[in-house]
Amino acid sequence: MNPAPESISVGDYLASWLDHAHTRVRAKTHQGYESLIRCYALPRIGEVPLSKLTALGLQRLYGDLQREGRLSGGTVLNLHLVLTQALSQAVRWGLIASNPAGGVQPPRPRRAELTVVDEVIAERLLEVSRGTRFELAVAVAIATGMRRGEILALRWSDISPDLCLAAVTRSLQPTTAGLVFERPKTKRSRRSVVLPAFLAPYLVHQRELQAARRTACGDTWKEHGLVIDRGDGRPMNPDTLSSGWRTFVRKNALPPVRFHDLRHAHATLMLAKGVHPKIVSERLGHASVGITLDTYSHVLPAMQHEAAQAFDELFPAAGV
């Protein structure tokens, strides 16, 4: 950077850092960085000289944002993580001697309670969504635990001819520049998922519906090879899926289940049926089985009882 460190404001530096980060992170991630900085950091500390930014100044920023009710603890923590990353780069570039964010205690956000979707609710959701534009997306989410972006990026070429296996190799993400197909974040997210037999009729029916729509659309059909499209072959915006699902749930007096909760439903149902957490973790594409166990700890008490019962069955006469 050309200016002397003493003359660089926090705002000027963060603009340069965002340019640098643009080539290093996914488009959706960069969009989140830019939004947090623009909305919450620049109005408060943008004019502060970078060399004068202190841990106390950042601590006051976070406290003010929370006291004014502008941000939840989770969002403040995200802002802190972004600023920590940005200021660490400033240290590496020799613009400041140490990272002021390192001395800050960010808020501890409360973990949101997961909406538990049991077998009865899952069957109800499948039943009510049958024949609607949500039918296949709901079935795939419950049957595989795939993320919405992964479901909407799925191509017919990703599914085996016998409809028994799906390769998750990309995800559809909405950005300010439009919809973008991206590789999943981690190696474990790039995975193969075995499809249950009950999903095959849904996929066959979808092929038939697409063939009819392709003929009806004629030259306006845009072929992308997608399993789920918006009606003319083009990809469906993931945000449109989520918002449409919220409206659908409300109009049909269904439990307040977000589309993302269907992913949780898959994990919960599998764990409750005794499927090994390692397998569930692989199906979800979690970075480690520890994430799975931590996220779905509410299922574990029942599994603990089953484990104790199994031990008693092994040693029925061991009592004194």
Sequence and secondary structure as in RCSB ss.txt:
>XXXX:A:sequence
MNPAPESISVGDYLASWLDHAHTRVRAKTHQGYESLIRCYALPRIGEVPLSKLTALGLQRLYGDLQREGRLSGGT
VLNLHLVLTQALSQAVRWGLIASNPAGGVQPPRPRRAELTVVDEVIAERLLEVSRGTRFELAVAVAIATGMRRGE
ILALRWSDISPDLCLAAVTRSLQPTTAGLVFERPKTKRSRRSVVLPAFLAPYLVHQRELQAARRTACGDTWKEHG
LVIDRGDGRPMNPDTLSSGWRTFVRKNALPPVRFHDLRHAHATLMLAKGVHPKIVSERLGHASVGITLDTYSHVL
PAMQHEAAQAFDELFPAAGV
>XXXX:A:secstr
  S GGG BHHHHHHHHHHHHHTTS HHHHHHHHHHIIIIIHHHHTTSBGGG  HHHHHHHHHHHHHTTSS HHH
HHHHHHHHHHHHHHHHHTTSSSS GGGG               HHHHHHHHHHHTTSTTHHHHHHHHHH   HHH
HHH BGGGB TTS EEEE  EEEEETTEEEEE  SSTTTSEEEE  GGGHHHHHHHHHHHHHHHHHHGGG     
BSS SSSSS   HHHHHHHHHHHHHHTT     TTHHHHHHHHHHHHTT  HHHHHHHHT S HHHHHHHTGGGH
HHHHHHHHHHHHHH TT   
